[in-house]
Amino acid sequence: MIGRSGGTWALAGAAIITAMIVAAPAFAQTAGPNNAAAPKTIPANAVPADTAAASKAIPVDSIAVDTVALIAPADTVAVDAAAPKIIPVNNAAPAADSARAAPAFPAAPFDPAAAAPARRPRSREELGRMSREELFRLAFGRDAPDRPASLMMRLYGEGRPLGTVEISYNESFSAFTFASGPFSRLLDRMILPDYRAAAGDSVGHFSSAVLTAAGYSLDVNDTRYELRVLFPPEAKVLQKTNLKGGFLREPRGEEIEPAAVSFFTNYRIDERIRYMDYSYSSGYSGIWRSPDTLIRDRVTVNLDGALNVYGWVLESAGWVNEPSDGVWLNWENARRSDARIVRDLLGMRSKISLGDISIGSSIISGPAIGGARYEHNGWFFGNNPNDDQNSVTFFMAKPGEVEVFIDGMYRRRFHLPGGHHQITGFGGEAGRNTVRLVLRTADGATEEIPFEYILSNPRNMIRGDVRYSLSAGFRRDNAPSPLCFTYNPEQPLAGAELHYGLSYSVSVGVAAQASQNAGLAGAQILWTTGKASFLDTRVFASEAGPGNIGGRVDASYTINLRRPITRANRLITGDVELEPLPAFSLSLRGYCQSERYSQNVINVQRSVSNALMGGASGGFGIPALRGSVSLNGGANAYRETEGSPSGDIAYNYGVRVAQSIKKSYFAVSAGENVRLGVRTPYFSLSTNYTFGSGVSVRNHRFSTGATAGMSTRRVSAIDSAEQYAYDWRYGANAGWGWSNSGAGSGSQSYSANVRVLNDLNPSVSASMKHVYNRAGLNAGYGYGSSEYAGYGRRVHSLTAQAAGSFMFADGLWAFGRSMGGFGGGGFALVGATGDLKEADVHVNRSKYSGREFSKSGWLGAAYRNGIMPYSPAELALSLTDVPMGAVLEQSRYHFVSGYKRGYALRIGSIEQVIAQVRFVDKGGTPLSYHYLTIEPADEEDAAGPPRAAFTNSEGVLQAGGLQPGMEYKIKFRASANVKDAVIEIPIGADAVFEHPDVVVEREE
C-alpha cells in the first residue's frame, strides 16, 4: 500500500536536467574522478498525485546527479482518440528504484566519444520540444540507454487507488502485462458477470491488449508514473448512490476488510467527594446535631466490551467497586450485566443473539431472559424504510454532472462516472414528490430525466417490507456475584413479532409473549392519511389464568397542515414571505383499559383487579408573532370495581404561550387539574436572556434568566374550609460557558452557573471537559445551601470521571477514547510498518482547525471509533516524520462497520534503503559507465528478473529498493571483463546507505 515509486525519480531527473541545461553552460562536461564535489546530491521532490483520487507523494531522499540524468522525460506518442488504445510510454524509469525491472540495455557499453553533440536550446519552448535522446545527449554528451521493459506504476481503477503494480512491456513496447489482486476484486464487484471474463482471468493477471480489446481505456502517465483504467460503461453493474435526503455519502478509497480477531473494552472511572457544613442558630432546640462531614464515595469502574472471532461477537458489561476499608477485593465488589453472543447474517439481513436477550418488541415491552433471539430487519442493517420508490435508474454513456430539482426547487449537484446508475434517498415530504434530473457531460450534451415518487411517512413501513423476530428462553432472576443471574429451565418463555407494509400509507404489526401461566398479544395499525395526518392504533389482550382475561386499546391521531396552508398562502398573496393563514397542528390521544388487563407474563397474579378506566387528551398549537400558542386538555374516567378506588372523572386543561424577542425568550404556562372535586391550579413563568458570543473573548457565552411558578397542595385541616394551599417558587440564574468548538482530540469546554431560589438559597455548579488522544476527562463542582428550622446546611461536591477504551485488532492495539453509545459500532486501528514504521499516523486531520481524531504514539496505533454500525465510514490519513524515500500512495480508506467488530490497517511496504556503492579496480581507477544487473545473492529471495543499472562517471552505483539484512550480487557485462561482486546491506541501515568502496577483479 505504501512504497517507493519510480515516478518520483523520473520527476527529479527531469527537474535536475532542466536546471543544468538552463543554468550551467558547461554542464555537459562530466566530473573527473578527483573532483571532490562529484558526485553531488540534489534533493528530488515528487509532484503530488491527484488529491481527489490518491494521497500526496512525499519528497524522497537525495540522489546523485549523474544517476538522475539518465531518466530525463521526453515526448509522449499520441494515439488515435477514437480507438480505445493505450498511450505508450517513451520515458525511461530509474532502474535502481524498480523492484523487479528486467534488463533492457545493449550488450556493450556506449562510447561517450561517439555521441554527436546536441544543439543547446535557446528557449523554454525549444527545451520542451526536445526528445528524450536529445536531452540525454545534451546532459551527458552520449546516447541514452534503451528504456527498461519493466516499470513500477500506481494503479487506479475508475479513479480508485489500488496500490502499486509492475507493468512489463513486450519487445515492441506495444502492450504490457501486470498483476493486481485489488484490481481483480474491483472488477468482480463492478463488472457484470457476462462481461467479466473479457477483462482477464480471476487471479489477478492482466494484459493491456486484452483490456483494450474489451473496451477498457488505459492511460499510462509517465510523468507521475500512474496507470489509470476506465471501465466500459455498458459493462458495469448498477451503481447505487444514496443521497441520504440530500447529502451524498459515497465512500472513497480502498475498502478495509474486518479483522479476524478483535477486542475492545470501554472503561469509565467515577469518583465523588462531598463536604457537608452545618450551622445552628442560638434558638435551635432540636436534639439532632451533626458535625461537619467529609464523605468520599468508593471509586467505581464501569466496563463494557466485545470480543470478535471470525464474525462471532461476545459482548458484556459490568462494574467493579473499590473495596471497603480493611476488606480485600472480592466478588461482592463486582457485578456483571447482560452477556450475549451476536452473529450478523448480512446476506440474509438478519442477526442471531444467544445469552441474555429480551422478548420485547416495538409493540409490547418485555422482560430480559436467557435464551436465543433471531431478528430480520432490512432497515436495521442500514436501509431507509421509505426508499423503495424514492429512486430512479438511468444510463450514462459518459461521465458528467447531475443536477437534482425536487418539487421545482434546486437541491444539489454531484458528479457520476459512466454506466448504469440508481440514485435513491432524495428526501422530500411524505406523499407525492416530483423530481427532475439534469445530466450534463463534458462535451456540452444535456439530458433531462423527470419522474415522480411517493414517500412513505418515516414512522411507517414501505409497501412489501417485512420485519420479524423470534425469541425463546427461560426466566432470569438476580443472584449474588459472581453468577449475578440464575436461569430457571422450568419456566420457559417465548416471544414473537411481525411487521408488514400493506401499502404506502398502511402498515400492520402483531406481537405476542407467553409463559406457562400467562399470555399477552397485541396488534398495531399505522395509517398515514396523506401528508397531513398520522393514525396509530393498538389493541392488546392478556390472559393470566381462568377468568383473568383483559384488554386495552390505544389510539393517537396527529394532524399537520403546514404544507397545505403554505400553498394556500402562496395562492392568496403570491409571496412566500407573507402568511395570512398560520400553520397549526392538532394531536389527539385516547385509551381504554379493562380491570383484568396485565402486561406481566412472569410474576402472574391469580387475581388481577384494576379500575376500569379510559381517557382522552389533545393539544392544539398555532404560530403567533415570534413564538407559539398551544392549548391542551384531557380527561380520565374511572369506574368503580371490586378492589379499585371509587369511580370518578379527573380532567385538566391549560394554555402555554412562548415568545422570542431578539435575544430574550419567555414562556408562560397556566392551567388547572381537577380530581375528586378538588381544583388545583398551576402557573409558571420563565425567561432567559443570552448576551451572545464574542462579547470580550472569543467562544465565551453568557446568559441570565428568571423563573416563577405556583403549585397547589392539599391541606388537611379540621373545621377549615381551606382544602388546598399555594406554594410559590421564584428564582434567578446566570451562566457562562466556553468551548474551543472541537469534536475530537484536543476539544475542551468549561461552564459555570449560579442559581438562587426562593429564600436566597444559592446553588453553584461548574464543569470541565477535556478530550485527549487516548482518553476523556470530565470534572465538576457543585455547591448548595439550604436553610431549615434553626439550622442550615451547605454542601460542596466534587466529581471526576475518566473514560477511555482499549482496542485490539489482528495484532494492532491502542488505548483511545470510549467507543461511544451508537448501538454496536466498530473501530479501526492504523499502524505504520516497513519503510514507514518511524512515521506518525494521523486520522481525519483538519488543516483548517488544526485538530484530528487521533494520532499514533507510544500508547498504540492511530484509531477511529464510535462508528455507526452497518454504515460506511471513512479514514483520511496523513503522515508526519516520514522516513526519507517513502511515498504515501493512498490516504483514503473506507469500511462498513459491523456489529462491534474491529478493522486493522497497516500502511508501509517492506523496509527498503538506497545504497551508494563505488566500484574501482585494483589500481584505484573507477568503473565509469559500466552496465550491470542486481539480484539477491540467495536465489530463493529473488522475486523476479534481475534489475539493470549502471555506474556514473565516478564509478558510483546508486540503487534503491534494497532490503536491510540481505546480500546482492552485482554482475557486469561480459564485455567489461569484470568478475561478479557482492554487496551487503546491514540490518538497521539508514535510508541512504553509503557502502564502502568495492574493489573488483578483472577477468584473465
N, C-alpha and C positions, 0 to 999 in steps of 0.2 A: 504494500500500500504506500509506503514511503521509501524513496530511494534516490539514487543519483540519476540524472537524466543527461543523455548526450546533447540535448538541446542547449543546455547551459554552456557547454564547451563551444558549440558552434557559434553562439551569440557572442561569447567572449572573444573568440578568434576574429570574428568579423569586426568587432569594435576596435580591437588592437591593431589589426591590419590597416583599417581606415585611418587611425591616428598616426601610424608610422608613415603612411604614404603622404598624408597631407602635411604633417608637421616636420618630418625629417627627410631632407633631400638625399642624404647618403644612407637611407635605411636599407637599401638592397645589399649593402656590404655586411657580411656576417662577421661576428666577433671571432677573434682568434683564440687559441687555447690559453694564452697567457693573459687575456683580458680579464682583470679582476671583476669587472662589472657584468660579465656574462657568465651564465645566463641570468638575466634579470627576471624577477617575478612581478607580475602585474595582476592585481585582483580583478576577477571577471564577475560581473553582476548579471544574473539571469533576468530576462524580461518576464514579468508575471504573466501567467496564463490568464485566460478569460475568467474573471472572478465570478461570473454568473454560473459557470459550469465546473470550475476547478479552483483549487486553492492556489495562493500565490507561491511562486518559486522563491526560495531563499538564496541570497548570494552565496556562491560557493567559494572555495578556497583559491589561493593564488596558483597560477600556472605559468610555466615557462614560455617566454616569448617565442622561441624557435619552435616549440611544440604547437602552440596555439596557431601559429601562422599557417599550419597545414590545413586548417579547417575553415578557411575563408568562404563565405557564402557566394553564390553565383546566381545566374538567371534560372528561372523555373520554366520548363517547357509547357506551354499551354496546350490544351486538348479541346476537341470539339465539345461545346457545352451541351449540345443536343444528345450526344451519346453519353450514357452513364459510365464513363471510364474513369479510372483513377488518374491522378495527376502525378506523373513520375517525379522523383526527387533527383536533382542533379548536384546535390551538395554532399561533400564528404563528411562523415561523422568521426568524432575522436575515437580512434580505435582503442586508445588506452583506457577510455571510460566505458566502453561497451562490454557488457558482461559476457557476451558469447559471440563476438564478432569473428567472422570467418576471414582468413587471409585473402586479400584481393590485390596483391602487389606483383609487379613483374619479377621475373626470376633473378634479374641482375639489377644492381643499384644504378640509379641515374648518375649521369656525369654532369655535375653542375656547369662545367665549362661549355657543354654542348648546347645549353639552353640559349635561345635567341633573346636579346634584351627586349623588354616590353616598353612601349611608349608610355611616358608618365602622363596621367590625366591632368587637364588644365581646369577642370570644374567638377562640381559635385555631380552634375548630370552625366559627364563622361565617366566618372567613377562608378555611377550606378549602372551604366551600360556595359561595364567590363565583365567578362566571363570569369568563371572560377579559375580557369587555367591562366588567364592574363593576370589576375590578381596574385596568384601564387608565384608566377614568374617575376612580377614586379617586386614582390616582397622578398623572395629568396634567390632570384636570379637563376632558377632552374624550373623544369617542368614539374607539374603537380602529379602526385602518385594517383593510381587508379582509386576510384571510390570503393569503399568496403561493401561487401554483399549483405551485411547484417547491421541493423540499426536498432537502438532502443527508443521506443516511442511511448508517449502517454496516449492511452486509448480512450475514446469517448464514443458511446453508442447512444444515439438520439439525444446528445447533449449531456449524458450522464457519465461522470468519470468512472472508469473501470480498471484503473491501475496501469502499470507499465507492462508492455509486451515487447518482444523482439520480432521484428519483421526481417525475413530472409528473402532476398531477390533471386530470381533466376539469372542465367548467364547473360541474357539480353536486357536485364533490368526492365522488362515489360510487365512483370507481375511478381507478387511476393506471397509468402505464406506467414501465418502467425498462429499462436495458440493462446487461448484465453478462456478460462473457466467462467469468470463473471460475464463475459460476452455471450457465451453459450447459454447461461442461465437467463440472461436478459432476453435472448431470442426465444427461449422456451416460454417466457411469460408474455411477450408482446406479439409474437407471430402466430397466425392461425395454423393449426396442425397441417392443413393441406399445403401450406407454403413453406413450412419449416424445413423440410428435407432439402429444398432447393438451395438453402443458405450454407449447408455444410453438415458435417457429422455432429453428433450429440456429445462428443467427448472433449470438444474444445479446439479442434484443429480446423483452420480456415484458409481459404485461398482467395486472393483478391480477384482472380479471373472468374472463379465460381460465383462470388458475391456480385461482381459487376454484371455477369450474365443473368443473374436472378433479379436485377433491378435495384440493387443497393448502390448508393452513392458513397464513394470513398475519396477522402481528401487527405493527402499527406502534406502536412505543413513542415517544411524543412527548416523554417526559421525558429519555430517553437518546439520542433520535434514532437508533433502531435498527429495522431491518426484519428480522424473523425469519420464515423459511419452513420449514414442516414438510411432508414429502412423504407422500402416501398410502401406508400400509404395504403394501397389496397390489400396488402398482406398483413396488416396489423389487426390484432384483436380489438374489440370495442374498448376504447379508453374512457374510463369513468372519472368524471370530475364533479366533486360535490362543493357547491358554493357556500354551504352552511349558512343559508339565509343571507347571502351577500358577501361573505368573506371566504375567499378561495384558500383552501388548505390542501396544497399538493406537496407531498414530501419530496425533498431533493436529496441528491447524493446516493451513496451506496447503502443498501439495506443491511442491517446487522442481524445475524441470527441469534436466537436466545441461547444462553449458556446452558450446558447440560446439567451443571450443578451450581446452584446459587443459594445464598442465605443472607438474611438481614435481620437485625433486631433493633428496634427503637427503644430508647431509654429516656425516662424523664425523672429527674431527681427534684423532689419538693421538700421545702423546709419552711417552717413558720415559727416566729418568736413573738410573744406578746408580753407587754408590761402593763399591769393594771395598778393605777394610783388612786387611793381612796382618801376622801376628806370628810370630816364630820363637823357639824355645827355644834355650838355650845349647848343648844337646847335639844340635841338628839338624845332620846331616851330609849332607843332600841337596844336589845340585848346583843344582836349580831354586829360584830365589828370584824373587819378583815384587814390584815396588814397589806402593805404594797407587795405585789406578787409578780414574779418573773416566771413565765411558762414557756418552755421550748418543746414544740411538738416533735415526735420522733420522725427522723428522716424516712421518707418513703421513696422507693424506686419502683416506678411503673415500667413494665416491659411488655412488648408485643413484637412478634416477628414471624418469619415464614422460612421454611426450608424447601427448596425445589430440587427434585431429582428427576430429570427427563420428563418434565411436564406434570409430575405429581407433586402437589404443594401441601405441606403440612404446616398449618398455621395455629397459633395460640397466643395467649396473653396472660398477664398476671401482675402481681406486685409483691414486693418484699419490704417489710418494716424493720427499722432499727430495733434491736432487742432492748428490753427494759434494763434498768440498772442491775448489774450482777447476774444477768441471765445471758447465757450463750445463745447464739443464733440457732433456732430450731424450726421445725415445720410450722409451729404456731405463728411464726413471723412471716410466713409466705402463703400465698393464695393464688390459684390459677383460675382463669375464666374459661370460656369456650375453647375447645380444641377440635380441629377437624382436618380432614384430607380433602383437597379440592382438585378436580381434574377437568380442564377445559376440553370440550369436543367442538372445536371451532368449525369443522366441516359440517357438523350437524347443528351448529348454533345452539349448543346445549352445554350444561355443566352438571357434574356429579359432585355431591358433598357427602362425606362419611364422618360421623362423630357427633358432636353437639350441633344440632340443627334446630330449626323452627318449623312447625307445621302450619304456621300462619300464612296468610295471603293478603293481597290488597283489599279484599272484601271482608275477611274475618281475621282478626288478630288471633294469634295462637301461642301456646307456651313453648319453651325450649325442651327438647327431648334428646335422647341418644338414639341415633339411627342413621338413615340414609335419605337423601333428597335428590331428585332429578328435576332439572329445570330446562325448559326450552323457551327461548325468548330472543327473537332476532333484534329487537330494539336494545336489549341488554348488551348485545355484542356490537354495538356501535351504529345501528341503523337509526334513521329518523323515522318516527312512527307515521308520519303523514307525507312520505316522499314518493309513493309509488306512481302517482300521477303528476308529481311535481318534477317532471323530467322531459327531455327532448333528445332525440338521436339524429345525427346527420353525418355526412361525409365531407371531408376537406381534402381536395387533391393537392393543395399546397398549404404550408403553414401561414398563419395570419392572425390578426387581432379580431376579437369577438366583443361586440358591444351589446349590453343587455338593457332592454327597456321593459319595465313591469308596470302595467296599468298606465301606460303613457308617459312614465317618468324614467329618466336615465338613472341606472343603478351603478354600473361598474364596467370596466374594460380589462381584458386579460388576453394573453397570447396562448395559442394552441398549435401544436405541430400537425402535420398532415395525417390523415387516417380517419377511421370511424370513431365517432365521439358520442358520449352520452353525458349530458350535463343535468345535474339534479341539485336540489337544495336552493331553489330560487327564493324561498320565503314567501312573503306576501301575507294576506289575511285569509281567515277561514272563509271558504266559499270559492266562487269562480274568479280566476285571475287571467289577464291577457298578457302575453309575453311577445316581444319582437326581438330576434337576434339579428344583428348586422355583422356579416363576415367580411373583413377587408384583408386582401392578400397584398404582398409586397409589390406586385405588378399593377396595382390600382383596381383590380376587379372587386366588385361589391355584390354580395348576395344577402337577401333578407329571408328569415325563417319565422313566420308567425305561428303561434299556437296558443291554446288555452288549457288550463288545468284547474282541477278542483282541489283545494287544500283542506284537509280534514282539520278539525279542532285538535290542538295539541293534547287535550285531555281525552281524546277519543282514539280509536284504532282505525287503521286503514282497512279498506274492504279486502276480505280474504285472509287477513293476518290472524295467526293462531299462536297463542301463548298458553302454556300449561306447566304444572308442576305436580309431582307426586312425592309424598313424604310418608315414612313409616319408621317406627321405632318403639322405645319403651320409656316409661315415666322416669324423669330425672328429679332427684331431690338433693338438697345441700347436705354436705357431710364435712367433718373436720379435715384439715390438711393431714397428709399430702394428697389424699384422693380428691377432696373438695366436692365431688359429686358421686352419688350412687345411682345405679340404674336397675330398675325392677322389671325383670322379664315377665312377671306375672301380670303386669298392667300395660299391655300394648296400646299404642295409639297410631292413628293414621290420618292423613290429610291430603286433599287434592283440590286443584283449581283449574279452570279452563276459561279462557277469554277468546272471543271470536268477533271479527269485524263483519257485520252483516252488509253494511253499505258505507258510503262516505259520511253519513250522518248518524248511523245507529251501530252500536256495538253492544254485545251482551257478555255476561260472565256468570259463572256459577262456582261455588266453593263449598266444601264440606269437611268436617272434622268428626272423628268418632273415637270413643274408648269403649271399654267393656260395659260401662254403665250409663253413658250419655252420648248424645249426638247433637251436632249443630250444622245447619246448612244455610246458605244464603245465595241470593241471585241479584244481579245488578243489570240495569239498562241505562246506557249513556246515549242521550239523544241530542244532537246538535240541530236546532231548528234554524238553519241558515246562519248568517253572520251575527245575528243579534242576540241569540239566547242559547242556553245550555241547560238540559234537564238531566239530573242524576237521581235515579230511583233504586232503592234497595229494599229487599224483602228477606227477613230472617225467620227461621223456625228452629226451636230447640226441643229436645226430649231428654228428660232426666229420670226416667223410670215411669212406671204406670201412673197415669193421671197428671204427671208433671210435664205437660206439653204447652209451650208458649210461643209467642211470635212478636215481631217488631217490624215496623215499616218506617223508612226514612226517605224523604224526598227533598230536593233542593232545586230551585229554578233561578237562573241568573239571566238578566236582560241587559244588553249593552247596545245602545242605539247611537253610539258615537259616529259610526261611519254613515248611516243613512241621514243623520242630522247634518253632518258636514256637507253631504251632497245637496241637501235641501238648502243650506245656507248659500252654496255656490249658485244654485238656481235663482235664489231670491236677490242676492246682491251682485253676483258675478265676481266677487272678490274673496279670495281665500282668507284674508285678514279679518273681514267683517263677519261676525257670527251672531245674528239676531236671535237664533234659536240655540240655547245652551244644550250641550250633550248631557244626558242623565243616565243613571244606572239604577236598576231595581233588582233586589235579591229577596227570595222567599224561601223559608225552610219550614218543614213540618215533620212530626213524628207521632207514632202511636205504639204503645208497648203494653202487652198483657201482663197480668200478675204472675204468671208461671214462666216467664221468659228468663233464660240464664245463658251466659256465654262461657261458662266454665265446664270443660269436659273432663277435668281431672278430679278436683275436690267437689264431688257431687253432693248436693244437699237433697235428701229424700223428700223434704217438704219445702218447696220453693214458694214463697208468698210475698210478692211485692205489691205496690199500689198499681192499679190500672191507671195509666197516665197517657197524656197526649199533649201536644203543644204546637204552636206556630210562632214564627218570628219573621221579621222583614226589615229591610233597610232601603232607603231611598236617598240617592245622592245627586246633587246638581252643582255644577261650577257656578261660582258667583264672585264677581270682582277679581281679586288675585288669590283666590282660595276656593273653598267649597263649603257647602252647607249640606248636612246629612241628618235624616230623621230615622229613628229606629224604634222598634217596639216589639213586644212579644207577650205571649200568654201561655201558661201551663195549667192543665186541669188534672185533678187527682180525684178518682172515685173511691169512696170508702170500701175497703175489702177486709177480709179477715187478716189480722196481724199487721195492717197498714195504718198510717195516720188518717185522721178524719178527712173526708172529701172536701176539696176547696179549689179555688182558682187563684193563681198568682199571676200577676202581669206587671209589665214595666214599659216605660216609654221615655224617650229622651231626644235631645237635639244637640248637635255639635257644629260649631262654626270655627273654621280655621282660615286665617288670612296671612299673607306676607306683604309687607310694605317695605320696600328697599331691603335693608339688611335686618329688619325686625320681623319676628314671627310670633303670632299668638294664637291660642286655641281656647275656646270656651265650651264646656260641656255642662249640661244640666238635665235633670230628669227625676223620675220617681219610681220606686219599687213598692208594690203593694202585695202583702201576703197576710192571710188570716185577718183581713180588715185593718191591718196596721200599715200606714203610709210612711215610707222612709225616703225623703227627698235627698238628692245629692247635687253637688256643684263643684266645679273645678276650673281654675284659670291658670294658664301657664304662658310665659312669654320668654323670648330669648333674643339677644342682640349679638350679632357677630361683627367684630371690628374688621375682620378680613385679614388677609395675609400680606406680609411685606410692609408692616407699619414702620418698624425700625430696623429689623433684622430679617433677612430672607428666611422663608419657611417657618416663621412664627405665626401662630394663630391665637387670637384672644376672643373670649365670649363672656357675656353676662346674661343672667336670666332671673326670673322671679316666678313663683308659683303660689297658688292659694286654692283651697278646697274645703268642702264641707261634707261630712258623712253623718249618718244617724245611727244611734244605738238605742236599744230598748232599755227602758228604766222600769224596774220592778219596785214600785212604791205603794204601800198600803194607804188607802183613803186618799189617793192622789190622782187627779185627772191627767197628770203628765205621764204619757206612756213611752215617750222617747225623748232623747236629748241630742243636741247638735255638737259635734266635735269639729272644730275648725283647725286647719293646718295652714301654715304660711311659711314662706322662706325665700331665700335668695341664694344665688350661686354665681361663681366666677371661675373661669377656666383658662388655661394656657396649654398650648401644645406645640411641639417642634418635631419635624421629621426631615430627613435628607431625601425623602421620596424614593428610597431604594427598595428593590424587591428581592435581592439576592444577597450574596456575600458583601458585607460592609454596610448594610442598611441599619439605620438607627432611628429611634423615636423616643421622645420624652413627653410627659404630660403632668400637669398638676391641677387640682381642683379644690375649691373651698366652698362649703355649703353651710348655711345657717338655717335652722328650722325652729319654729315656734318660739321657745324661751331662750333664744340666742345660744342654743347648744350647737357649737360648731363641729364640723367634721372636715377633715383634710385628707386628701389622697394624692398620691404621686406614683408614677410608674416609669419604668425604663426598659427598653428593649434593644438588644444588640444581636445582630445576626453575623456570625463568623463563618469562615470557610468550613469548619469542622463541627460546629455546634451553634446553638442559640441560647441566649441568656435573657431571662426576664426577672425583674426585681420590682418590688412595690412597697410603699409605706402608707399606713393609714392611721388616722388619729380621730377619736370620737370622744365627746364629753357629754355626760348625762347627769341631770340633777334629779334627785329623789327627795322624799320627805326627810329632811335633816341631814342628808349626806349626798355627796357627789362622787362620780367615778370617771376617770379618764383612762382611756385605753390606747396604747401605742402598739402597733403591729408591724412586723417586717416579714415579708415573704420573698422567697427566692426560688427560681426554677431554672434548671439547666437541662437542655434536651438535645439529643443527637441520635445518631444511628451508626451501627457497624454493618458494612456491606461486603459481600464476597461473591465473586462470580468467576468460575473457571480459572482460579489461580490469582486473579487480581483482587485486591482488598482496599478498603478505605474507611476511615472514620468521616462521617459527614453529618449534615443536618437531618432531622427526622423525616421519614418518608412522607408524612402528611396524611390527612384523612380523606383520600379520594376513593375509598371503597375498593381497594385491591390493585392499585397501580404498581408498576415495576420501577426498575432503576437500571442505569447503565454506568459502567466503570470504563475509564480510558487511561491506558498506561503507555508510556514510551519505551521502546526496546530497540535493539540493534543499533543502527547508526544514530538513533535519536534518543538513546537512553539517558543522556545528560540534559535533554531539553525539558522545560516546564510546559505542561499542557494546560490550556485554559479552555473552559467550556462556556459557550454563549457569552463571549466577551463583548462589551459595548464600548466602542471608541468614543461615543458621544458622552456617556455618563461616566466612563472610566471604571465601570464595575463589571462583574462577571458572576456567573452562577457558582463556579468552583474552579480550583486550580490544583494541580498535583503538588505534593510536598512530602515531607518525611512522615506524615500521618496517613499516607496512602495515595492512591490514584485520584485523578480528577473524576468527577461523578456528575450525574444528573438524575434526580429522583423526584418523588412527588408527582408522578406522571399518571394521567388518566388511563384506566385500563381499556384495552381494546380500541385505542385511538392512536393515530400516527403521532410520533414525537420526533423532533429533530435535534441533532447535535451539530453545533457550529464550533469548530476547533481552531485555535490559534496557538502558536508556539513562541516561546522566548528562550534565550540562551541555547540556540540550536548549534550543534557541533558543525564545524566547517565541513563543507562538502555534502551536506544533506539537503534534500529538496522536499518540501511538503506538496505532494501531488494532489491531495484531496483533503478538503477541510469540512465537508458536509456529509453527514450520515443520517439515516432515519431508521426507525423500527416501530413496530406495532406492539405496544406494551401488553404482555399477557398478564394473567392474574398473579400478582406478587412474584413475578419472575425477574431474574437479573440478566443483564447483557454485558458481555466483555468485549472490548475493542482494544487491540494492540496496534499501535502505529509505529512504523520503522521497519526497515529491511535489515538484512544481515549486515553486521558491522563491517565497514569497509574503510580502507585508507588509500591515499595516493602516495606512491613511492617514487622517489627520485634517486636514480642509480647512475653512476658514471662508469663507463667501461673504457679501460685503457689496455694497451698491450704491455709486454714486459719492459719495453723501453719508455713507457710513460706517454706514448702517443695516443690521443683519444680516438675511439672508433666513431668518426664522424659520418653521419648519413648512412648508417648501416640498418638494413631492414631485418626484422626478426619476428618471431612468434613467441607468445607467452602461454604457458599451460601449467596446471598443477603438476608438481613433481610426482605425486601419487596419482596414478591413473584412475583410481577409484573415486577421487574427488573431482574428476573432470565432469563438468555439467554440459559441455558442448565442444564444438571445434575450437582449436587454438585461436587466440586473438593476435591480430597483426599489429605491429607498431614499428617505430624507427627511432634512432638516436638523432640528436640535433648536432650542430656544428661542434659542440664541446664534448660529444660522446655521451650526453646525458639522456637517459630514458626516463620519461615521466609517464607512469602507468597508474590508472585509477581502477577501482573495483576489486582491489586485493584484500584478502581477509587476514586478520591477525592470527598468528599461530600456524600459518601454512608456508610451505616452500614452493617456489615456482621455478620451472625450467625455462631457460632462455635459449632458443635455437636460432642461430644465424643462418643466412642463406649459404648454400653450398659454395657459391662463387666467392664468398668472403674468406674462405679458408680459416674459419674461426671455430674452435670447439664449443660445445654447449656449456653454458654456465648455470649455476643455481643461486637464487637469492632467497633469503628467509625473512619473513615479516614477523617480528616477535609479538607475543601477546602483550597487549597494553600499549601498542604503538600509537603515536599521535595521528591525527587525521592526515597530516602531511609528514611522511616518514622519510628522512634522508638516510639512505642506505650507504654504508661505506663503499669506497671505490672498489670495483671488481676488476682484477687483472685476468685477462683472458689469455688462452694459449692458441697459437696458430697451428693449423694442420701441417704435418710434414709433407 
